[in-house]
Amino acid sequence: MDKESIDFVSAEAKSLYLRVIAAGGSSELEEADRGRPYAELVELGLLVPSQGKQFLVTAADPGRLANRLSSAWQRQALSLLSQAVTVPNALKGLSQAYQSLDQQPHPGGPVEHIHGPVEIGQRVDALLDGAQYEVLTAQPGGSRRQSNVDDAALADDLALIRRGVARRVLYHPSARYSAPARHYVERMTEGGGEVRTLEEPFTRLFIIDRRIAVIPVQGDLHKAAFVSDKAIVAYMLDSFERMWERSSPFLGATEVPPEVISRMRANILRMMIQGVGHRVIARNLGISERTLARHIADFREEYGSETLFQLGWRMALTAPLGLYGEKGENSAEEEQSLLPDASPH
């Protein structure tokens, strides 16, 4: 507030005004003094030029000026507030027309492919701005991706929550080891959002108001599919809810629950036994290859194996049937729950 008061009248104009006051409130100015500071004071009404003498000016009362401007600005502010209140009703008809687009065929059909990160980001932002009651996100990836969580993204999510939009986010467990991600999660949960982690492969996914889903296009890092078909969106929503049920709450705490580590290690074992490559395992679980190597080193120690071949053989001998991906008691349900992996856009 002090800064605004200082900027309201420039230092040069203040100096000129004080010189006139020091001269008794009225003074004849030199021609050199009739520059920008003089024009500023005359415009504000703090100096009043004489009608009879060309360079004679008289100082006006700043208190009266302040009261006059304050009253005028308050009236303007009240008018703007009134307009702000009436804007939603004034645009209600147009808003209804825009919402009716959901009932019309989309330009690209029920599945529209959008090219380019900028275009994709703009389309997603528009959908988020129009969200009315729910935004769901499945965000795979490791700590490298989570380090990109910034204050702007947090502010956008908190703004959604404040206007009554439910916000749920699903991460890989590696997010628990990222300080920026923990900060984001703490603020999100304090605001009323929900965040969980899941120790299995899943694909990046947005679902807005259960009517639009956004997914990456496999094999193309610069393309996303915007899906409006109700049946497809319902299927994706069901997949998200199933993943959400199997996930673990994440409140931003630095300590990782033992059950989270245990389930992640079980998935590593399952994929190793199935012959999945290390790079693919790391990508599917959102961990770095270095972190995966540490887990494998622990497995070798636990199984008393000196080589990966020995480790695989001993793991195969002791592993439950379900880890092979064969038709065990729960294997069918597990297979249905795993979404195909795709590189996030």
C-alpha distance (Angstrom), angle and dihedral (degrees) to the residues before:
residue distance angle dihedral
M1 . . .
D2 3.79 . .
K3 3.78 89.8 .
E4 3.81 90.7 53.8
S5 3.83 90.3 51.1
I6 3.79 92.0 51.0
D7 3.80 92.8 48.4
F8 3.82 93.0 48.5
V9 3.83 90.7 76.3
S10 3.79 119.8 26.1
A11 3.79 120.4 -122.0
E12 3.83 91.3 -115.0
A13 3.81 92.2 52.1
K14 3.80 91.1 48.5
S15 3.78 90.4 51.2
L16 3.82 91.8 51.9
Y17 3.82 91.9 47.1
L18 3.82 91.4 51.0
R19 3.83 90.1 50.8
V20 3.81 89.8 55.6
I21 3.82 90.5 48.4
A22 3.81 90.1 49.2
A23 3.82 88.3 53.6
G24 3.80 89.9 57.7
G25 3.80 100.2 -85.8
S26 3.77 95.5 -65.9
S27 3.78 128.2 67.7
E28 3.77 143.8 161.3
L29 3.79 108.0 -121.0
E30 3.76 126.2 -145.8
E31 3.77 115.2 -117.4
A32 3.82 88.6 -111.0
D33 3.82 89.0 61.9
R34 3.78 93.7 57.9
G35 3.80 94.5 86.1
R36 3.79 134.7 106.6
P37 3.85 96.8 -47.5
Y38 3.81 89.7 52.0
A39 3.83 92.0 49.0
E40 3.81 89.7 48.2
L41 3.81 92.9 53.5
V42 3.80 93.1 45.3
E43 3.82 91.4 49.5
L44 3.81 90.7 50.8
G45 3.79 91.1 46.7
L46 3.81 94.6 -119.2
L47 3.82 91.3 119.5
V48 3.81 122.5 41.5
P49 3.83 116.3 -160.6
S50 3.80 116.4 -135.8
Q51 3.78 117.5 -110.9
G52 3.80 92.3 -145.3
K53 3.80 105.5 40.7
Q54 3.79 119.5 47.8
F55 3.82 99.5 -139.8
L56 3.81 101.0 27.4
V57 3.82 114.9 114.2
T58 3.80 132.7 178.8
A59 3.80 125.6 -151.5
A60 3.81 117.5 -120.3
D61 3.82 126.4 -147.9
P62 3.85 110.1 -89.4
G63 3.81 89.9 -157.6
R64 3.81 92.5 61.8
L65 3.81 89.8 45.7
A66 3.81 90.5 50.9
N67 3.80 92.0 50.7
R68 3.78 92.5 47.4
L69 3.81 94.5 48.1
S70 3.79 92.4 42.3
S71 3.80 91.8 53.8
A72 3.80 92.1 46.7
W73 3.80 93.3 48.6
Q74 3.79 92.4 46.2
R75 3.79 89.1 54.6
Q76 3.79 89.5 50.0
A77 3.80 91.4 47.8
L78 3.81 91.2 50.2
S79 3.78 89.8 50.2
L80 3.81 91.5 50.8
L81 3.81 91.6 47.9
S82 3.79 90.0 51.1
Q83 3.79 90.0 51.0
A84 3.81 90.9 48.0
V85 3.81 90.4 54.6
T86 3.80 93.3 49.0
V87 3.82 97.4 44.0
P88 3.86 96.2 84.7
N89 3.82 91.8 52.1
A90 3.79 91.8 42.5
L91 3.82 90.6 54.5
K92 3.80 96.1 37.1
G93 3.79 94.0 104.4
L94 3.79 92.0 49.5
S95 3.81 90.7 46.7
Q96 3.80 90.7 53.3
A97 3.78 89.6 50.6
Y98 3.80 90.2 51.4
Q99 3.81 92.5 47.8
S100 3.78 89.0 52.2
L101 3.80 86.8 69.0
D102 3.81 86.2 79.4
Q103 3.80 88.7 66.2
Q104 3.80 93.4 48.5
P105 3.80 128.0 78.0
H106 3.80 110.4 -89.3
P107 3.83 117.4 -119.8
G108 3.80 91.1 -112.5
G109 3.78 95.4 39.6
P110 3.82 126.3 -113.5
V111 3.82 88.8 -41.3
E112 3.79 115.5 40.4
H113 3.80 122.5 -175.7
I114 3.80 115.4 -145.9
H115 3.81 120.2 -163.9
G116 3.81 126.6 -148.2
P117 3.82 132.6 32.1
V118 3.83 92.8 -107.6
E119 3.81 94.2 51.9
I120 3.81 91.4 44.0
G121 3.81 91.8 49.2
Q122 3.80 92.5 48.8
R123 3.80 92.2 49.8
V124 3.82 92.8 48.0
D125 3.82 91.4 47.1
A126 3.80 90.3 52.4
L127 3.81 90.9 51.1
L128 3.80 91.7 48.4
D129 3.81 91.4 48.7
G130 3.80 88.9 54.1
A131 3.82 95.9 44.0
Q132 3.79 111.3 126.9
Y133 3.81 108.5 -176.8
E134 3.83 116.2 -7.5
V135 3.81 143.0 25.3
L136 3.81 119.4 -178.4
T137 3.80 124.1 -171.4
A138 3.79 132.2 -174.0
Q139 3.81 106.1 -166.7
P140 3.80 116.1 -177.0
G141 3.77 123.0 -172.3
G142 3.76 139.2 85.8
S143 3.76 137.9 -90.6
R144 3.80 91.1 -67.4
R145 3.80 91.0 65.2
Q146 3.80 92.6 40.3
S147 3.80 91.0 55.3
N148 3.80 86.4 68.7
V149 3.81 92.4 65.7
D150 3.79 101.6 116.5
D151 3.79 137.9 -177.0
A152 3.80 91.9 -99.1
A153 3.82 92.3 59.0
L154 3.79 90.1 46.2
A155 3.80 91.8 49.5
D156 3.82 90.7 50.5
D157 3.81 92.2 51.1
L158 3.80 93.3 46.3
A159 3.82 89.3 49.5
L160 3.81 88.9 54.5
I161 3.80 91.3 51.2
R162 3.81 93.3 46.8
R163 3.80 91.0 57.1
G164 3.80 91.4 52.1
V165 3.82 101.9 -94.8
A166 3.82 113.6 141.0
R167 3.83 111.2 -128.3
R168 3.81 123.7 -160.2
V169 3.82 124.6 172.9
L170 3.80 129.1 -172.2
Y171 3.82 120.6 -159.1
H172 3.77 138.2 173.3
P173 3.84 114.3 -101.9
S174 3.81 90.9 -105.8
A175 3.82 87.0 77.1
R176 3.82 86.6 72.0
Y177 3.81 88.9 68.1
S178 3.83 94.9 52.2
A179 3.83 117.2 92.1
P180 3.86 94.0 -155.1
A181 3.80 90.4 49.7
R182 3.82 92.0 48.8
H183 3.81 90.2 50.7
Y184 3.81 90.3 50.3
V185 3.81 92.0 47.9
E186 3.81 93.6 48.1
R187 3.80 91.9 52.9
M188 3.80 92.3 42.6
T189 3.79 94.4 51.9
E190 3.80 91.7 44.1
G191 3.80 87.8 54.3
G192 3.81 93.2 50.4
G193 3.81 102.8 -93.1
E194 3.80 124.8 127.7
V195 3.81 127.1 -132.1
R196 3.81 128.4 -177.0
T197 3.80 138.0 170.5
L198 3.81 128.6 -134.7
E199 3.80 124.7 -159.0
E200 3.80 98.7 -146.5
P201 3.81 139.2 69.7
F202 3.78 118.3 -73.9
T203 3.80 137.7 158.3
R204 3.77 128.1 -115.2
L205 3.78 110.2 -93.6
F206 3.81 141.3 173.1
I207 3.81 122.0 -167.7
I208 3.80 116.4 -175.4
D209 3.81 119.1 -165.2
R210 3.83 89.4 -26.1
R211 3.80 89.1 -80.0
I212 3.82 105.7 84.2
A213 3.81 127.3 41.2
V214 3.80 125.6 -171.0
I215 3.80 120.8 -159.2
P216 3.82 134.6 165.8
V217 3.78 119.4 -104.2
Q218 3.79 108.2 -117.8
G219 3.77 113.2 -114.2
D220 3.82 95.6 13.7
L221 3.81 117.3 86.4
H222 3.81 92.6 -170.6
K223 3.79 100.5 51.5
A224 3.81 133.6 76.4
A225 3.78 131.9 -176.5
F226 3.81 118.5 -131.5
V227 3.80 107.0 -157.5
S228 3.81 122.0 -161.8
D229 3.81 100.1 162.1
K230 3.82 105.5 120.5
A231 3.80 95.5 -142.0
I232 3.81 93.8 49.8
V233 3.81 92.9 45.1
A234 3.82 89.7 49.1
Y235 3.82 89.9 52.1
M236 3.81 91.5 50.2
L237 3.80 90.4 46.8
D238 3.81 90.2 52.4
S239 3.82 89.8 50.2
F240 3.80 90.5 50.4
E241 3.80 92.6 49.1
R242 3.81 91.1 50.2
M243 3.80 90.3 51.2
W244 3.80 90.0 46.3
E245 3.82 90.7 54.3
R246 3.82 91.2 52.8
S247 3.81 94.0 45.7
S248 3.82 130.4 93.8
P249 3.83 124.5 -120.5
F250 3.80 114.0 -105.4
L251 3.82 116.5 -160.5
G252 3.80 97.5 170.9
A253 3.81 97.0 -93.9
T254 3.81 117.2 150.7
E255 3.82 93.6 -134.7
V256 3.82 113.5 87.6
P257 3.84 113.0 -142.2
P258 3.84 112.9 -115.6
E259 3.81 91.7 -126.4
V260 3.82 90.0 59.2
I261 3.80 91.9 54.5
S262 3.81 91.1 43.3
R263 3.81 93.8 53.2
M264 3.81 92.4 45.8
R265 3.81 91.3 51.4
A266 3.82 89.7 48.8
N267 3.81 89.7 54.8
I268 3.81 90.6 48.6
L269 3.80 89.6 52.4
R270 3.80 92.1 47.5
M271 3.80 93.9 51.6
M272 3.81 93.0 43.7
I273 3.81 90.7 52.9
Q274 3.81 89.6 48.3
G275 3.81 88.8 54.6
V276 3.80 98.1 -111.5
G277 3.82 112.4 161.2
H278 3.79 120.0 -108.8
R279 3.79 94.1 -116.6
V280 3.80 91.7 53.0
I281 3.82 91.9 46.4
A282 3.79 90.8 52.7
R283 3.80 92.7 48.0
N284 3.80 93.8 46.2
L285 3.82 92.6 51.6
G286 3.80 95.4 40.3
I287 3.79 95.0 -119.1
S288 3.78 132.2 123.0
E289 3.80 120.8 -103.7
R290 3.82 87.3 -116.7
T291 3.81 90.7 57.6
L292 3.80 90.0 46.9
A293 3.80 89.3 51.1
R294 3.83 89.7 55.2
H295 3.80 90.9 52.7
I296 3.81 91.0 48.3
A297 3.81 89.9 49.8
D298 3.81 88.1 53.7
F299 3.82 90.0 49.7
R300 3.81 91.2 51.4
E301 3.78 89.9 52.3
E302 3.81 93.0 46.7
Y303 3.81 92.9 48.1
G304 3.83 94.0 39.7
S305 3.81 92.6 -122.8
E306 3.78 126.8 152.5
T307 3.81 97.2 -169.3
L308 3.78 135.8 35.7
F309 3.81 89.4 -116.2
Q310 3.81 90.5 57.1
L311 3.77 90.1 45.5
G312 3.81 93.0 52.1
W313 3.81 92.2 47.1
R314 3.82 94.3 49.5
M315 3.79 92.2 43.2
A316 3.81 90.0 51.7
L317 3.80 91.3 51.7
T318 3.79 94.3 52.3
A319 3.82 102.3 31.0
P320 3.83 120.2 110.2
L321 3.81 116.2 -111.8
G322 3.83 92.0 -107.7
L323 3.81 92.3 64.8
Y324 3.82 90.2 66.8
G325 3.80 91.4 60.9
E326 3.80 90.6 -119.6
K327 3.78 124.0 140.8
G328 3.75 99.7 -76.8
E329 3.77 127.6 147.8
N330 3.78 95.5 -75.6
S331 3.79 102.5 17.0
A332 3.81 96.6 97.8
E333 3.79 91.6 53.7
E334 3.80 90.9 46.4
E335 3.81 92.2 51.0
Q336 3.80 92.7 50.7
S337 3.78 90.9 49.8
L338 3.80 95.6 58.0
L339 3.80 113.7 88.4
P340 3.83 116.2 -151.6
D341 3.77 112.2 -95.2
A342 3.78 119.8 -112.5
S343 3.77 134.0 173.3
P344 3.81 108.6 -100.4
H345 3.80 115.5 -118.7
